[in-house]
């Protein structure tokens, strides 16, 4: 692996885990659990092991440009439309004061 691949894999891992966390928050603390489940499934396309499985089983992977466009859309939907920061505060308050 060269440095560029390592950096891209690291970014992919971080974004995939972040979207997975947002999906879990929306599933259990949001008013739209369907959005949360969709985000959990969409987060899987960013994880490198899932890319390897897709390439092996289906013979193709989702192109990087599609992932970037989808990532922008996910960020917009989760932060703007769904009031993500309010839900994170709710989760933090519940964790601190059970």
C-alpha positions as CSV (number, residue, x, y, z in Angstrom):
1,X,0.0,0.0,0.0
2,X,1.2,3.4,-0.8
3,X,0.6,6.6,1.2
4,X,-2.3,7.8,-0.9
5,X,-4.2,4.5,-0.5
6,X,-3.5,4.5,3.2
7,X,-4.9,8.0,3.6
8,X,-8.0,7.3,1.5
9,X,-8.7,4.1,3.5
10,X,-8.3,6.0,6.7
11,X,-10.8,8.7,5.5
12,X,-13.2,6.0,4.4
13,X,-13.0,4.3,7.8
14,X,-13.6,7.5,9.7
15,X,-16.5,8.6,7.5
16,X,-18.1,5.1,7.5
17,X,-17.9,4.9,11.3
18,X,-19.2,8.4,11.7
19,X,-22.2,7.7,9.5
20,X,-22.8,4.5,11.3
21,X,-22.9,6.4,14.7
22,X,-25.3,8.9,13.3
23,X,-27.5,6.1,12.0
24,X,-27.6,4.5,15.4
25,X,-28.5,7.8,17.0
26,X,-31.3,8.4,14.5
27,X,-32.5,4.8,14.9
28,X,-32.9,5.0,18.7
29,X,-33.3,8.7,19.5
30,X,-34.8,10.2,16.5
31,X,-38.3,10.7,15.2
32,X,-37.5,8.8,12.0
33,X,-35.9,5.4,12.7
34,X,-36.2,4.6,9.0
35,X,-33.7,7.2,8.2
36,X,-31.4,5.8,10.9
37,X,-31.6,2.3,9.4
38,X,-30.9,3.7,5.9
39,X,-27.8,5.6,7.3
40,X,-26.5,2.4,8.9
41,X,-26.8,0.5,5.6
42,X,-25.3,3.4,3.7
43,X,-22.3,3.6,6.1
44,X,-21.3,0.1,5.0
45,X,-20.3,1.2,1.5
46,X,-17.6,3.4,3.0
47,X,-15.9,0.6,4.9
48,X,-12.9,-1.0,3.0
49,X,-13.7,-4.6,4.0
50,X,-17.2,-4.2,2.5
51,X,-15.6,-2.9,-0.7
52,X,-13.5,-6.0,-0.9
53,X,-16.5,-8.2,-0.4
54,X,-18.5,-6.4,-3.1
55,X,-15.6,-6.7,-5.5
56,X,-15.2,-10.4,-4.8
57,X,-19.0,-11.3,-4.9
58,X,-20.4,-8.8,-7.4
59,X,-17.3,-7.9,-9.5
60,X,-17.5,-4.2,-9.0
61,X,-17.2,-1.5,-6.4
62,X,-19.0,1.9,-6.0
63,X,-16.9,4.6,-7.6
64,X,-15.2,7.2,-5.4
65,X,-17.2,10.1,-7.1
66,X,-20.5,8.4,-6.2
67,X,-19.3,8.0,-2.6
68,X,-18.3,11.6,-2.4
69,X,-21.6,12.9,-3.7
70,X,-23.5,10.5,-1.4
71,X,-21.3,11.6,1.5
72,X,-22.2,15.2,0.9
73,X,-25.9,14.3,0.7
74,X,-25.6,12.2,3.9
75,X,-23.9,15.1,5.7
76,X,-26.5,17.6,4.6
77,X,-29.4,15.3,5.6
78,X,-28.0,14.3,8.9
79,X,-26.8,17.7,10.1
80,X,-29.3,20.1,8.7
81,X,-32.6,18.3,8.2
82,X,-32.5,15.9,11.2
83,X,-31.3,18.3,13.9
84,X,-28.3,16.0,14.6
85,X,-26.7,18.2,17.2
86,X,-29.9,18.3,19.3
87,X,-30.0,14.5,19.3
88,X,-26.4,14.2,20.2
89,X,-27.0,16.5,23.2
90,X,-30.0,14.3,24.2
91,X,-27.8,11.2,24.1
92,X,-25.1,12.9,26.1
93,X,-27.6,14.1,28.8
94,X,-29.1,10.6,29.0
95,X,-25.7,9.0,29.4
96,X,-24.7,11.5,32.1
97,X,-28.0,11.6,34.0
98,X,-29.7,8.2,33.6
